[in-house]
Amino acid sequence: MKPSRRDTAAAFVVVAVAAAVALSFASAPATGGDAPGILQTEPSQEHVQPGESFTVDLVLTSDGGYGDVDVSTVNVVLTYSEGVTATSVEYGPWFEDHGDPEQEHEIDPGSREVSIRQSLDEGATGGAVNYATVAFDTDSDFEGNVSIQPDRVEITLTDDLPSPAVPHHSTVYVGDTPPGETENDGDDSVPQTGFTAVAGVLTLAVASVYRSLSRVRRS
């Protein structure tokens, strides 16, 4: 039995509402507990010459948990592929703006990992604030793409419960001109915060609509 026009109209209404809610979430920080934390690496794309140095900012967005529950600890393990070497870590103001956090980091060139830990007993929240900046040196004889990505992001709240996190990665091209670009081409793209979550919301909405329609057809 085909769904009626009323069923089809209801489906479009639900999807439209879900899209509006999802886009609202992507363009503005959600209220506490409504969304996972987001860790972006900025810039998301970069082009450097062999032998040059560059930095990547780890930009964290998290409103903590429900009510007055804030973020107490954030552990990040950043990994990077061959062609660059991490050289230093500078802590950002994400926790420092709210108190005197405990901070530690470790750079492991052998495993190509940077581990960063910051914690603040009284907790903090923030929208798109720098958590840390990692500096890299490029190999003088390397040319190609390098991936820099948060391999693990662990957020713990002041009530000792974990909070989910969505990481984003960066791609760095080391060489004269990236493949497919001319000398005058540039990357003016802006990282789109939250679009992974938007896709998830829309997918769940569509699935819910079709499950409802299926129940209507069977009744």
N, C-alpha and C positions, 0 to 999 in steps of 0.2 A: 504494500500500500504506500503510495507516494505521500510525502508530507503535504499538508494543506498550505494555502497561501498564508494563513494565520501563523502556522508553525514556522514557515520560512521567514516571515516578517519578524517573528520573535527571535529567530536565530540571528538575523542581522542586527537587531537592537542590542542583544547581549554582546555580540562581537564588537559593535561600535563603542559600547560602554567600556568594555575591557580595554580597547585600544586607547580610549581617552584616559583611563586610569593609568595605563602603562606609560603613555607619553608624559603624563604629569609626573610620574615617578622618575622618569629619565631626566626631566628638565629641572627638578628641584629635589633637595634632600627630603627623604621620607621621615615621618615621625619615628621616635624611638621604638625599636622592635619590629617595625614594619618591613625592613629590608636588610639583606646581608651587607656587611662591610665591603667596600670596593677598594682594591689597591691597584692603582695605575702606575705604569712606568712612563715617564715623560722626558723627552719627546717619544712618541710611539714609533717614529721612523726618523732615522738620522743618516747623514752621509759625511764620512770623514776620510781624510787621506791616510795612507799607511804611515805609521810613526807618530800620528797626532794623538792628543789626549782629549777626552770628552767626559761629560758627567751625565748621569741619569737620576732624575728625581723619583722617589717613591712617594706618590701622593695618595694619602689614605682618607677615605670617607667612611665614617661610622657614627651612628647616633645611639649606640649602645643597645640596651634592652628596654623593656617596658618600664614605664614610670621613671624613677630616679636612678635606674641602673646604668652606670657608665662603663667605659672600657678601662680595665686596670692593666692589662698586659697585651702587648703585640709582639709576636715572634715571626720574623720573616727569614726565609732561606732563599736567597737569590742565586740562580745558576746562570752561567753564560758559556757559549760555545767557543771553539778555537778561533784565534785571531785577535783576541784582546786579553788583557790581564787587569783585574781589579787592583787598585793601589791604595785607596783610602775610603773612609766613611765619615760623613759629617751628619750629625743628628739634626733633624728639623724641629720646628716649633710645635709639632702636634701635641706632645705631652708637655714640653717646656713652657708653653703658654698657660698651663694650669698648675704648675708646681715644680718640684725638684725631682724628676724621675730618676730611677736607676737605669743605667744605660751600659750596654756592652756589645761588642761585635767581634767577629773573627773572620779573617780572610784566609781561605785555603786554596792557594793556587793549584795544588795537585788535583783536587776534585772540582776546581772551577766553581767554588761556592763562596758566598758571602752570607754569614749568619748575623742577624741583627736582633737584639732584644731590648725593649724598653718597657718599663712598668712604673705605675704611679698608684700608690695605695688608695688615694681619694678618688682616682679615676678621672677620665676626661672624655669628651666627645668632640667631633669636629667634622666639617664638610669640606672636602677637597683641600686639605692642608698637608704640607710637606712632612713626611715622617722621617725621611733620611735621604741624603744625596750620596751616591756612590761614584767615585772617579775611576776611569779606566785609561790604560795606555793601549794603543794598537800596535800590533807587530809590524815592523818595518817592511817585512817581506811577504805580508799576507794581503790577499785581495779576495773579496767575496762577502757574503752575508753573515752576520753574527746575530744570534738570538740571545736576548737578555730577558729572563722571565722569573717571576716569583714561583719557586717550586713548591714552597709551603708557606701558608699564611695562617697563623693561629692567633685568634683573638679571644681573650678571656675577659669576662665582665666582673664587676665588683661583687656580684653574688656568686662568683666562682664557676659560673656556667660558661660554656664556650659559645661563641657567636660565629655563624657562617661567614665566609669571605669569598669574594669573586676577584681573582687576580687577572691582570692584563699584562701583556708582554711588549717588548720593544724589539725592533729589527734595525740593526745598524749595518749599512753597507760601507765596507772599507775598500777604497780604490778610487780611480779617477772619475769614472762615470758609471752609475748603476745601469745594469742591463735594461734596455727599453726606454732610457731617458736620453735626452740631448743635453748639451751643456747648459742651455737656458731653462731647462725644466727644473721645477722645485716641488717639494712636497709641502703644500699649505694645508694639509688635512689636520683637523682637530680631533683628538680622541673623544669618542662619544660615550660619555659615562653612562653606564646602566643599560646599554642596549642588549647585553646578554640577558639581563633580567627581563627586559621588555619582551624579547622573543619568548621567554619562558611563560610569561603571563598570557600572551596571546595564544600560545599553543594550548595551555590548560583551558582557556576560555572556549576555544573551538572544540576541543575534545568534550568538554562539558555539554556544549550545545548539542552535538551529535548524539551523545549518550541520551540526552533528554528526548530528542526526536525519535530515537530508536525505541524508547519506552512507550512513547505516544503511538507509534505505528503498531507495536505489539498489543496495546490495550484495546 
